[in-house]
Amino acid sequence: MNIEELREYCLQFPASEECFPFDDKTLVFKVKGKMFALTYLYKSELKVNLKFSEDYCLKLREEYSEIEPGFHMHKKYWNTVNLTGNLSDDFIKNLIKVSYKEVVNKLTNKQRSELQNFGN
């Protein structure tokens, strides 16, 4: 997966948006103002930080060498996924989807309702 594929996939989720809230090299994807993915455009290897439940974070780190504790993130809930390793694009897309859903599940009832009506 390359940066354009990552970007295209992240932006296909309802109400997702991209921004550079920290600097001009840290691309963040948000839903309703909450981050679900973050990547550093200045790194030689393409990696993405994704949010998961605490248990799933640990499980992924134990099973895959390409997944490590989130770089510059809360290690309890964030993992850094190396996109240039041996993980398939379908697996990476599923991880992004899980991260998006993890964030959506933490939104208020009103925000989740707005997402259900997004684009109607």
N, CA, C and O atoms as CSV, one atom per row, in Angstrom:
chain,resi,resn,atom,element,x,y,z
A,1,MET,N,N,0.847,-1.174,0.000
A,1,MET,CA,C,0.000,0.000,0.000
A,1,MET,C,C,0.896,1.242,0.000
A,1,MET,O,O,1.850,1.321,0.773
A,2,ASN,N,N,0.595,2.185,-0.845
A,2,ASN,CA,C,1.353,3.431,-0.883
A,2,ASN,C,C,0.525,4.560,-0.255
A,2,ASN,O,O,-0.611,4.339,0.163
A,3,ILE,N,N,1.088,5.747,-0.192
A,3,ILE,CA,C,0.437,6.854,0.501
A,3,ILE,C,C,-0.883,7.237,-0.163
A,3,ILE,O,O,-1.845,7.561,0.533
A,4,GLU,N,N,-0.948,7.208,-1.478
A,4,GLU,CA,C,-2.196,7.569,-2.160
A,4,GLU,C,C,-3.286,6.540,-1.901
A,4,GLU,O,O,-4.449,6.905,-1.726
A,5,GLU,N,N,-2.931,5.263,-1.873
A,5,GLU,CA,C,-3.908,4.216,-1.570
A,5,GLU,C,C,-4.398,4.348,-0.125
A,5,GLU,O,O,-5.586,4.187,0.153
A,6,LEU,N,N,-3.484,4.639,0.777
A,6,LEU,CA,C,-3.853,4.851,2.178
A,6,LEU,C,C,-4.818,6.022,2.292
A,6,LEU,O,O,-5.858,5.922,2.942
A,7,ARG,N,N,-4.469,7.110,1.666
A,7,ARG,CA,C,-5.285,8.323,1.697
A,7,ARG,C,C,-6.671,8.065,1.117
A,7,ARG,O,O,-7.682,8.426,1.721
A,8,GLU,N,N,-6.711,7.454,-0.029
A,8,GLU,CA,C,-7.988,7.162,-0.697
A,8,GLU,C,C,-8.871,6.260,0.173
A,8,GLU,O,O,-10.078,6.479,0.279
A,9,TYR,N,N,-8.269,5.262,0.785
A,9,TYR,CA,C,-9.048,4.347,1.608
A,9,TYR,C,C,-9.584,5.047,2.862
A,9,TYR,O,O,-10.755,4.884,3.203
A,10,CYS,N,N,-8.753,5.808,3.536
A,10,CYS,CA,C,-9.187,6.496,4.751
A,10,CYS,C,C,-10.308,7.500,4.475
A,10,CYS,O,O,-11.204,7.678,5.301
A,11,LEU,N,N,-10.256,8.141,3.336
A,11,LEU,CA,C,-11.250,9.173,3.017
A,11,LEU,C,C,-12.579,8.606,2.537
A,11,LEU,O,O,-13.539,9.361,2.377
A,12,GLN,N,N,-12.664,7.301,2.302
A,12,GLN,CA,C,-13.924,6.723,1.837
A,12,GLN,C,C,-14.916,6.468,2.974
A,12,GLN,O,O,-16.079,6.162,2.712
A,13,PHE,N,N,-14.477,6.591,4.235
A,13,PHE,CA,C,-15.377,6.379,5.362
A,13,PHE,C,C,-16.274,7.602,5.561
A,13,PHE,O,O,-15.854,8.728,5.295
A,14,PRO,N,N,-17.496,7.387,6.024
A,14,PRO,CA,C,-18.412,8.515,6.242
A,14,PRO,C,C,-17.816,9.580,7.160
A,14,PRO,O,O,-17.291,9.272,8.230
A,15,ALA,N,N,-17.906,10.835,6.723
A,15,ALA,CA,C,-17.471,12.015,7.470
A,15,ALA,C,C,-15.979,12.038,7.782
A,15,ALA,O,O,-15.544,12.778,8.664
A,16,SER,N,N,-15.190,11.233,7.068
A,16,SER,CA,C,-13.740,11.278,7.303
A,16,SER,C,C,-13.152,12.495,6.607
A,16,SER,O,O,-13.637,12.948,5.570
A,17,GLU,N,N,-12.103,13.000,7.208
A,17,GLU,CA,C,-11.420,14.165,6.655
A,17,GLU,C,C,-9.934,14.053,6.942
A,17,GLU,O,O,-9.518,13.359,7.870
A,18,GLU,N,N,-9.145,14.736,6.142
A,18,GLU,CA,C,-7.704,14.756,6.363
A,18,GLU,C,C,-7.285,16.161,6.759
A,18,GLU,O,O,-7.896,17.150,6.355
A,19,CYS,N,N,-6.226,16.227,7.560
A,19,CYS,CA,C,-5.720,17.527,7.975
A,19,CYS,C,C,-4.270,17.377,8.441
A,19,CYS,O,O,-3.744,16.272,8.573
A,20,PHE,N,N,-3.654,18.518,8.682
A,20,PHE,CA,C,-2.280,18.579,9.182
A,20,PHE,C,C,-2.273,19.408,10.466
A,20,PHE,O,O,-1.783,20.537,10.456
A,21,PRO,N,N,-2.806,18.877,11.572
A,21,PRO,CA,C,-2.935,19.683,12.788
A,21,PRO,C,C,-1.630,19.921,13.553
A,21,PRO,O,O,-1.558,20.825,14.387
A,22,PHE,N,N,-0.615,19.129,13.279
A,22,PHE,CA,C,0.630,19.229,14.053
A,22,PHE,C,C,1.737,19.949,13.289
A,22,PHE,O,O,2.430,20.803,13.842
A,23,ASP,N,N,1.893,19.601,12.035
A,23,ASP,CA,C,2.900,20.214,11.158
A,23,ASP,C,C,2.542,19.838,9.727
A,23,ASP,O,O,1.523,19.190,9.487
A,24,ASP,N,N,3.379,20.243,8.781
A,24,ASP,CA,C,3.050,19.979,7.372
A,24,ASP,C,C,3.522,18.610,6.884
A,24,ASP,O,O,3.468,18.332,5.686
A,25,LYS,N,N,3.982,17.758,7.790
A,25,LYS,CA,C,4.466,16.433,7.412
A,25,LYS,C,C,3.750,15.300,8.132
A,25,LYS,O,O,4.054,14.128,7.907
A,26,THR,N,N,2.803,15.641,8.996
A,26,THR,CA,C,2.059,14.631,9.746
A,26,THR,C,C,0.602,14.680,9.303
A,26,THR,O,O,-0.162,15.553,9.715
A,27,LEU,N,N,0.235,13.722,8.454
A,27,LEU,CA,C,-1.101,13.656,7.877
A,27,LEU,C,C,-2.022,12.879,8.811
A,27,LEU,O,O,-1.732,11.739,9.175
A,28,VAL,N,N,-3.133,13.503,9.197
A,28,VAL,CA,C,-4.074,12.917,10.147
A,28,VAL,C,C,-5.428,12.728,9.469
A,28,VAL,O,O,-5.883,13.584,8.711
A,29,PHE,N,N,-6.057,11.599,9.753
A,29,PHE,CA,C,-7.407,11.328,9.288
A,29,PHE,C,C,-8.322,11.288,10.497
A,29,PHE,O,O,-8.040,10.609,11.484
A,30,LYS,N,N,-9.432,12.032,10.409
A,30,LYS,CA,C,-10.346,12.164,11.535
A,30,LYS,C,C,-11.779,11.853,11.099
A,30,LYS,O,O,-12.137,11.941,9.924
A,31,VAL,N,N,-12.572,11.489,12.093
A,31,VAL,CA,C,-14.015,11.400,11.931
A,31,VAL,C,C,-14.620,12.200,13.074
A,31,VAL,O,O,-14.329,11.943,14.242
A,32,LYS,N,N,-15.460,13.169,12.738
A,32,LYS,CA,C,-16.084,14.028,13.747
A,32,LYS,C,C,-15.043,14.631,14.689
A,32,LYS,O,O,-15.276,14.740,15.893
A,33,GLY,N,N,-13.900,15.019,14.138
A,33,GLY,CA,C,-12.858,15.678,14.918
A,33,GLY,C,C,-11.964,14.762,15.728
A,33,GLY,O,O,-11.086,15.244,16.444
A,34,LYS,N,N,-12.160,13.449,15.636
A,34,LYS,CA,C,-11.361,12.478,16.394
A,34,LYS,C,C,-10.468,11.679,15.447
A,34,LYS,O,O,-10.923,11.199,14.409
A,35,MET,N,N,-9.207,11.544,15.812
A,35,MET,CA,C,-8.247,10.824,14.965
A,35,MET,C,C,-8.507,9.329,14.936
A,35,MET,O,O,-8.766,8.707,15.966
A,36,PHE,N,N,-8.432,8.752,13.712
A,36,PHE,CA,C,-8.453,7.293,13.596
A,36,PHE,C,C,-7.225,6.775,12.860
A,36,PHE,O,O,-6.944,5.577,12.897
A,37,ALA,N,N,-6.490,7.659,12.194
A,37,ALA,CA,C,-5.260,7.260,11.501
A,37,ALA,C,C,-4.332,8.475,11.405
A,37,ALA,O,O,-4.776,9.618,11.294
A,38,LEU,N,N,-3.032,8.184,11.453
A,38,LEU,CA,C,-2.032,9.238,11.393
A,38,LEU,C,C,-0.798,8.656,10.716
A,38,LEU,O,O,-0.367,7.551,11.047
A,39,THR,N,N,-0.230,9.397,9.771
A,39,THR,CA,C,0.987,8.932,9.118
A,39,THR,C,C,1.984,10.081,8.992
A,39,THR,O,O,1.610,11.250,8.907
A,40,TYR,N,N,3.250,9.716,8.983
A,40,TYR,CA,C,4.335,10.698,8.880
A,40,TYR,C,C,4.872,10.674,7.453
A,40,TYR,O,O,5.406,9.661,7.003
A,41,LEU,N,N,4.732,11.782,6.749
A,41,LEU,CA,C,5.130,11.856,5.352
A,41,LEU,C,C,6.634,11.967,5.162
A,41,LEU,O,O,7.114,11.823,4.038
A,42,TYR,N,N,7.382,12.216,6.208
A,42,TYR,CA,C,8.824,12.399,6.099
A,42,TYR,C,C,9.622,11.127,6.371
A,42,TYR,O,O,10.841,11.125,6.201
A,43,LYS,N,N,8.981,10.073,6.780
A,43,LYS,CA,C,9.683,8.822,7.099
A,43,LYS,C,C,9.978,8.051,5.810
A,43,LYS,O,O,9.213,8.132,4.849
A,44,SER,N,N,11.075,7.310,5.791
A,44,SER,CA,C,11.427,6.538,4.596
A,44,SER,C,C,10.486,5.349,4.397
A,44,SER,O,O,10.137,5.014,3.265
A,45,GLU,N,N,10.077,4.715,5.495
A,45,GLU,CA,C,9.106,3.627,5.406
A,45,GLU,C,C,7.722,4.186,5.712
A,45,GLU,O,O,7.547,4.952,6.659
A,46,LEU,N,N,6.741,3.794,4.901
A,46,LEU,CA,C,5.383,4.257,5.138
A,46,LEU,C,C,4.769,3.463,6.283
A,46,LEU,O,O,4.671,2.237,6.230
A,47,LYS,N,N,4.362,4.186,7.313
A,47,LYS,CA,C,3.732,3.583,8.488
A,47,LYS,C,C,2.500,4.407,8.829
A,47,LYS,O,O,2.413,5.590,8.499
A,48,VAL,N,N,1.550,3.761,9.498
A,48,VAL,CA,C,0.348,4.457,9.927
A,48,VAL,C,C,0.042,4.077,11.370
A,48,VAL,O,O,0.140,2.911,11.752
A,49,ASN,N,N,-0.327,5.072,12.162
A,49,ASN,CA,C,-0.765,4.831,13.534
A,49,ASN,C,C,-2.273,4.632,13.508
A,49,ASN,O,O,-3.001,5.422,12.906
A,50,LEU,N,N,-2.737,3.573,14.163
A,50,LEU,CA,C,-4.155,3.245,14.205
A,50,LEU,C,C,-4.585,2.980,15.643
A,50,LEU,O,O,-3.795,2.514,16.463
A,51,LYS,N,N,-5.834,3.278,15.934
A,51,LYS,CA,C,-6.371,3.130,17.291
A,51,LYS,C,C,-7.178,1.840,17.410
A,51,LYS,O,O,-7.968,1.498,16.530
A,52,PHE,N,N,-6.958,1.125,18.531
A,52,PHE,CA,C,-7.654,-0.141,18.789
A,52,PHE,C,C,-7.996,-0.240,20.266
A,52,PHE,O,O,-7.578,0.586,21.078
A,53,SER,N,N,-8.761,-1.260,20.592
A,53,SER,CA,C,-8.982,-1.548,22.006
A,53,SER,C,C,-7.653,-2.015,22.595
A,53,SER,O,O,-6.766,-2.463,21.869
A,54,GLU,N,N,-7.527,-1.908,23.893
A,54,GLU,CA,C,-6.286,-2.277,24.563
A,54,GLU,C,C,-5.900,-3.737,24.272
A,54,GLU,O,O,-4.744,-4.022,23.960
A,55,ASP,N,N,-6.852,-4.641,24.373
A,55,ASP,CA,C,-6.571,-6.065,24.149
A,55,ASP,C,C,-6.155,-6.346,22.706
A,55,ASP,O,O,-5.228,-7.118,22.459
A,56,TYR,N,N,-6.847,-5.712,21.754
A,56,TYR,CA,C,-6.536,-5.947,20.342
A,56,TYR,C,C,-5.164,-5.371,19.994
A,56,TYR,O,O,-4.430,-5.946,19.190
A,57,CYS,N,N,-4.825,-4.245,20.596
A,57,CYS,CA,C,-3.491,-3.652,20.400
A,57,CYS,C,C,-2.408,-4.669,20.743
A,57,CYS,O,O,-1.497,-4.919,19.954
A,58,LEU,N,N,-2.521,-5.235,21.910
A,58,LEU,CA,C,-1.514,-6.193,22.376
A,58,LEU,C,C,-1.488,-7.443,21.508
A,58,LEU,O,O,-0.414,-7.944,21.174
A,59,LYS,N,N,-2.641,-7.942,21.144
A,59,LYS,CA,C,-2.735,-9.146,20.304
A,59,LYS,C,C,-2.018,-8.929,18.971
A,59,LYS,O,O,-1.255,-9.786,18.523
A,60,LEU,N,N,-2.266,-7.783,18.342
A,60,LEU,CA,C,-1.631,-7.489,17.055
A,60,LEU,C,C,-0.114,-7.415,17.186
A,60,LEU,O,O,0.607,-7.938,16.337
A,61,ARG,N,N,0.370,-6.774,18.237
A,61,ARG,CA,C,1.816,-6.650,18.451
A,61,ARG,C,C,2.479,-8.004,18.646
A,61,ARG,O,O,3.601,-8.233,18.193
A,62,GLU,N,N,1.769,-8.896,19.325
A,62,GLU,CA,C,2.316,-10.233,19.564
A,62,GLU,C,C,2.359,-11.076,18.301
A,62,GLU,O,O,3.259,-11.899,18.135
A,63,GLU,N,N,1.398,-10.879,17.411
A,63,GLU,CA,C,1.278,-11.729,16.227
A,63,GLU,C,C,2.057,-11.239,15.006
A,63,GLU,O,O,2.441,-12.048,14.162
A,64,TYR,N,N,2.295,-9.935,14.899
A,64,TYR,CA,C,2.883,-9.393,13.667
A,64,TYR,C,C,4.089,-8.510,13.983
A,64,TYR,O,O,3.990,-7.558,14.757
A,65,SER,N,N,5.210,-8.835,13.382
A,65,SER,CA,C,6.423,-8.041,13.612
A,65,SER,C,C,6.322,-6.643,13.005
A,65,SER,O,O,7.051,-5.740,13.415
A,66,GLU,N,N,5.431,-6.453,12.038
A,66,GLU,CA,C,5.246,-5.145,11.395
A,66,GLU,C,C,4.401,-4.193,12.241
A,66,GLU,O,O,4.216,-3.031,11.877
A,67,ILE,N,N,3.890,-4.686,13.365
A,67,ILE,CA,C,3.032,-3.864,14.220
A,67,ILE,C,C,3.708,-3.678,15.573
A,67,ILE,O,O,4.075,-4.642,16.246
A,68,GLU,N,N,3.859,-2.417,15.950
A,68,GLU,CA,C,4.542,-2.082,17.202
A,68,GLU,C,C,3.749,-1.010,17.945
A,68,GLU,O,O,2.800,-0.450,17.396
A,69,PRO,N,N,4.129,-0.721,19.185
A,69,PRO,CA,C,3.418,0.336,19.927
A,69,PRO,C,C,3.433,1.654,19.156
A,69,PRO,O,O,4.410,1.980,18.481
A,70,GLY,N,N,2.352,2.395,19.265
A,70,GLY,CA,C,2.190,3.635,18.501
A,70,GLY,C,C,3.286,4.651,18.737
A,70,GLY,O,O,3.548,5.050,19.872
A,71,PHE,N,N,3.924,5.068,17.653
A,71,PHE,CA,C,4.992,6.073,17.683
A,71,PHE,C,C,4.392,7.417,18.076
A,71,PHE,O,O,3.489,7.909,17.399
A,72,HIS,N,N,4.879,8.015,19.153
A,72,HIS,CA,C,4.394,9.304,19.674
A,72,HIS,C,C,2.916,9.285,20.034
A,72,HIS,O,O,2.257,10.324,19.989
A,73,MET,N,N,2.387,8.116,20.390
A,73,MET,CA,C,0.969,7.986,20.717
A,73,MET,C,C,0.830,7.246,22.049
A,73,MET,O,O,1.811,6.723,22.576
A,74,HIS,N,N,-0.376,7.203,22.585
A,74,HIS,CA,C,-0.657,6.455,23.809
A,74,HIS,C,C,-0.533,4.968,23.475
A,74,HIS,O,O,-1.361,4.422,22.746
A,75,LYS,N,N,0.484,4.328,23.998
A,75,LYS,CA,C,0.823,2.940,23.644
A,75,LYS,C,C,-0.271,1.940,24.018
A,75,LYS,O,O,-0.303,0.829,23.488
A,76,LYS,N,N,-1.146,2.320,24.905
A,76,LYS,CA,C,-2.209,1.430,25.351
A,76,LYS,C,C,-3.270,1.232,24.262
A,76,LYS,O,O,-3.892,0.173,24.183
A,77,TYR,N,N,-3.473,2.255,23.424
A,77,TYR,CA,C,-4.555,2.217,22.435
A,77,TYR,C,C,-4.111,2.391,20.984
A,77,TYR,O,O,-4.914,2.212,20.068
A,78,TRP,N,N,-2.868,2.732,20.771
A,78,TRP,CA,C,-2.403,3.013,19.409
A,78,TRP,C,C,-1.266,2.073,19.018
A,78,TRP,O,O,-0.372,1.786,19.814
A,79,ASN,N,N,-1.320,1.604,17.781
A,79,ASN,CA,C,-0.248,0.807,17.192
A,79,ASN,C,C,0.257,1.489,15.936
A,79,ASN,O,O,-0.497,2.170,15.241
A,80,THR,N,N,1.525,1.304,15.651
A,80,THR,CA,C,2.113,1.737,14.391
A,80,THR,C,C,2.234,0.512,13.502
A,80,THR,O,O,2.819,-0.499,13.889
A,81,VAL,N,N,1.670,0.620,12.298
A,81,VAL,CA,C,1.650,-0.486,11.345
A,81,VAL,C,C,2.549,-0.123,10.171
A,81,VAL,O,O,2.346,0.898,9.513
A,82,ASN,N,N,3.545,-0.968,9.913
A,82,ASN,CA,C,4.459,-0.767,8.787
A,82,ASN,C,C,3.757,-1.248,7.516
A,82,ASN,O,O,3.434,-2.428,7.383
A,83,LEU,N,N,3.526,-0.324,6.591
A,83,LEU,CA,C,2.811,-0.655,5.360
A,83,LEU,C,C,3.724,-1.207,4.269
A,83,LEU,O,O,3.250,-1.647,3.222
A,84,THR,N,N,5.025,-1.184,4.513
A,84,THR,CA,C,5.962,-1.676,3.504
A,84,THR,C,C,6.462,-3.083,3.842
A,84,THR,O,O,7.375,-3.593,3.192
A,85,GLY,N,N,5.877,-3.692,4.835
A,85,GLY,CA,C,6.291,-5.033,5.248
A,85,GLY,C,C,5.520,-6.119,4.523
A,85,GLY,O,O,5.154,-5.966,3.358
A,86,ASN,N,N,5.277,-7.213,5.221
A,86,ASN,CA,C,4.644,-8.381,4.613
A,86,ASN,C,C,3.135,-8.447,4.806
A,86,ASN,O,O,2.514,-9.439,4.426
A,87,LEU,N,N,2.535,-7.423,5.384
A,87,LEU,CA,C,1.093,-7.430,5.586
A,87,LEU,C,C,0.378,-7.137,4.276
A,87,LEU,O,O,0.788,-6.256,3.520
A,88,SER,N,N,-0.690,-7.875,4.010
A,88,SER,CA,C,-1.436,-7.674,2.763
A,88,SER,C,C,-2.234,-6.369,2.830
A,88,SER,O,O,-2.567,-5.892,3.915
A,89,ASP,N,N,-2.530,-5.808,1.681
A,89,ASP,CA,C,-3.335,-4.591,1.627
A,89,ASP,C,C,-4.714,-4.822,2.231
A,89,ASP,O,O,-5.248,-3.944,2.910
A,90,ASP,N,N,-5.291,-5.987,1.994
A,90,ASP,CA,C,-6.611,-6.290,2.564
A,90,ASP,C,C,-6.557,-6.310,4.087
A,90,ASP,O,O,-7.473,-5.821,4.747
A,91,PHE,N,N,-5.498,-6.869,4.642
A,91,PHE,CA,C,-5.343,-6.903,6.098
A,91,PHE,C,C,-5.181,-5.484,6.643
A,91,PHE,O,O,-5.788,-5.132,7.654
A,92,ILE,N,N,-4.370,-4.679,5.980
A,92,ILE,CA,C,-4.153,-3.294,6.403
A,92,ILE,C,C,-5.462,-2.515,6.327
A,92,ILE,O,O,-5.785,-1.753,7.239
A,93,LYS,N,N,-6.210,-2.700,5.252
A,93,LYS,CA,C,-7.502,-2.020,5.120
A,93,LYS,C,C,-8.442,-2.421,6.248
A,93,LYS,O,O,-9.175,-1.585,6.778
A,94,ASN,N,N,-8.423,-3.678,6.608
A,94,ASN,CA,C,-9.265,-4.124,7.711
A,94,ASN,C,C,-8.844,-3.454,9.023
A,94,ASN,O,O,-9.696,-3.067,9.822
A,95,LEU,N,N,-7.546,-3.317,9.245
A,95,LEU,CA,C,-7.062,-2.638,10.452
A,95,LEU,C,C,-7.519,-1.177,10.483
A,95,LEU,O,O,-7.909,-0.667,11.534
A,96,ILE,N,N,-7.471,-0.517,9.348
A,96,ILE,CA,C,-7.931,0.873,9.262
A,96,ILE,C,C,-9.422,0.948,9.574
A,96,ILE,O,O,-9.873,1.835,10.299
A,97,LYS,N,N,-10.171,0.016,9.027
A,97,LYS,CA,C,-11.614,-0.038,9.272
A,97,LYS,C,C,-11.912,-0.256,10.758
A,97,LYS,O,O,-12.803,0.385,11.314
A,98,VAL,N,N,-11.172,-1.154,11.393
A,98,VAL,CA,C,-11.342,-1.416,12.824
A,98,VAL,C,C,-11.028,-0.145,13.621
A,98,VAL,O,O,-11.737,0.179,14.574
A,99,SER,N,N,-9.979,0.568,13.240
A,99,SER,CA,C,-9.602,1.800,13.926
A,99,SER,C,C,-10.713,2.842,13.779
A,99,SER,O,O,-11.093,3.489,14.755
A,100,TYR,N,N,-11.227,3.000,12.577
A,100,TYR,CA,C,-12.326,3.941,12.332
A,100,TYR,C,C,-13.523,3.592,13.219
A,100,TYR,O,O,-14.097,4.466,13.869
A,101,LYS,N,N,-13.890,2.320,13.240
A,101,LYS,CA,C,-15.037,1.884,14.043
A,101,LYS,C,C,-14.785,2.078,15.535
A,101,LYS,O,O,-15.701,2.427,16.280
A,102,GLU,N,N,-13.559,1.856,15.969
A,102,GLU,CA,C,-13.201,2.066,17.372
A,102,GLU,C,C,-13.454,3.519,17.770
A,102,GLU,O,O,-13.990,3.789,18.845
A,103,VAL,N,N,-13.072,4.440,16.910
A,103,VAL,CA,C,-13.285,5.859,17.188
A,103,VAL,C,C,-14.774,6.201,17.124
A,103,VAL,O,O,-15.281,6.913,17.990
A,104,VAL,N,N,-15.470,5.706,16.116
A,104,VAL,CA,C,-16.903,5.977,15.984
A,104,VAL,C,C,-17.665,5.473,17.211
A,104,VAL,O,O,-18.589,6.135,17.681
A,105,ASN,N,N,-17.286,4.319,17.724
A,105,ASN,CA,C,-17.964,3.761,18.902
A,105,ASN,C,C,-17.817,4.642,20.132
A,105,ASN,O,O,-18.626,4.550,21.055
A,106,LYS,N,N,-16.809,5.484,20.161
A,106,LYS,CA,C,-16.582,6.371,21.309
A,106,LYS,C,C,-17.258,7.740,21.123
A,106,LYS,O,O,-17.241,8.561,22.041
A,107,LEU,N,N,-17.846,7.990,19.959
A,107,LEU,CA,C,-18.524,9.260,19.714
A,107,LEU,C,C,-19.828,9.321,20.507
A,107,LEU,O,O,-20.316,8.301,20.996
A,108,THR,N,N,-20.376,10.500,20.626
A,108,THR,CA,C,-21.663,10.652,21.292
A,108,THR,C,C,-22.761,10.028,20.433
A,108,THR,O,O,-22.568,9.787,19.242
A,109,ASN,N,N,-23.900,9.775,21.045
A,109,ASN,CA,C,-25.041,9.229,20.302
A,109,ASN,C,C,-25.443,10.160,19.166
A,109,ASN,O,O,-25.762,9.701,18.070
A,110,LYS,N,N,-25.431,11.447,19.418
A,110,LYS,CA,C,-25.786,12.433,18.400
A,110,LYS,C,C,-24.816,12.365,17.210
A,110,LYS,O,O,-25.244,12.386,16.056
A,111,GLN,N,N,-23.525,12.284,17.496
A,111,GLN,CA,C,-22.524,12.217,16.423
A,111,GLN,C,C,-22.686,10.934,15.605
A,111,GLN,O,O,-22.585,10.959,14.378
A,112,ARG,N,N,-22.937,9.817,16.284
A,112,ARG,CA,C,-23.139,8.553,15.558
A,112,ARG,C,C,-24.388,8.617,14.687
A,112,ARG,O,O,-24.403,8.090,13.575
A,113,SER,N,N,-25.429,9.261,15.194
A,113,SER,CA,C,-26.660,9.429,14.420
A,113,SER,C,C,-26.396,10.275,13.172
A,113,SER,O,O,-26.913,9.974,12.096
A,114,GLU,N,N,-25.603,11.319,13.313
A,114,GLU,CA,C,-25.243,12.159,12.172
A,114,GLU,C,C,-24.480,11.356,11.116
A,114,GLU,O,O,-24.653,11.573,9.917
A,115,LEU,N,N,-23.641,10.431,11.569
A,115,LEU,CA,C,-22.896,9.589,10.627
A,115,LEU,C,C,-23.832,8.693,9.839
A,115,LEU,O,O,-23.634,8.486,8.642
A,116,GLN,N,N,-24.848,8.159,10.500
A,116,GLN,CA,C,-25.802,7.282,9.810
A,116,GLN,C,C,-26.548,8.033,8.721
A,116,GLN,O,O,-26.958,7.443,7.722
A,117,ASN,N,N,-26.726,9.344,8.914
A,117,ASN,CA,C,-27.434,10.162,7.933
A,117,ASN,C,C,-26.482,10.863,6.970
A,117,ASN,O,O,-26.921,11.646,6.129
A,118,PHE,N,N,-25.203,10.593,7.085
A,118,PHE,CA,C,-24.196,11.264,6.259
A,118,PHE,C,C,-24.432,10.963,4.781
A,118,PHE,O,O,-24.575,9.808,4.379
A,119,GLY,N,N,-24.469,12.019,3.992
A,119,GLY,CA,C,-24.621,11.858,2.543
A,119,GLY,C,C,-26.063,11.691,2.090
A,119,GLY,O,O,-26.310,11.548,0.892
A,120,ASN,N,N,-27.018,11.704,3.004
A,120,ASN,CA,C,-28.442,11.565,2.603
A,120,ASN,C,C,-29.075,12.909,2.350
A,120,ASN,O,O,-30.255,12.981,2.008
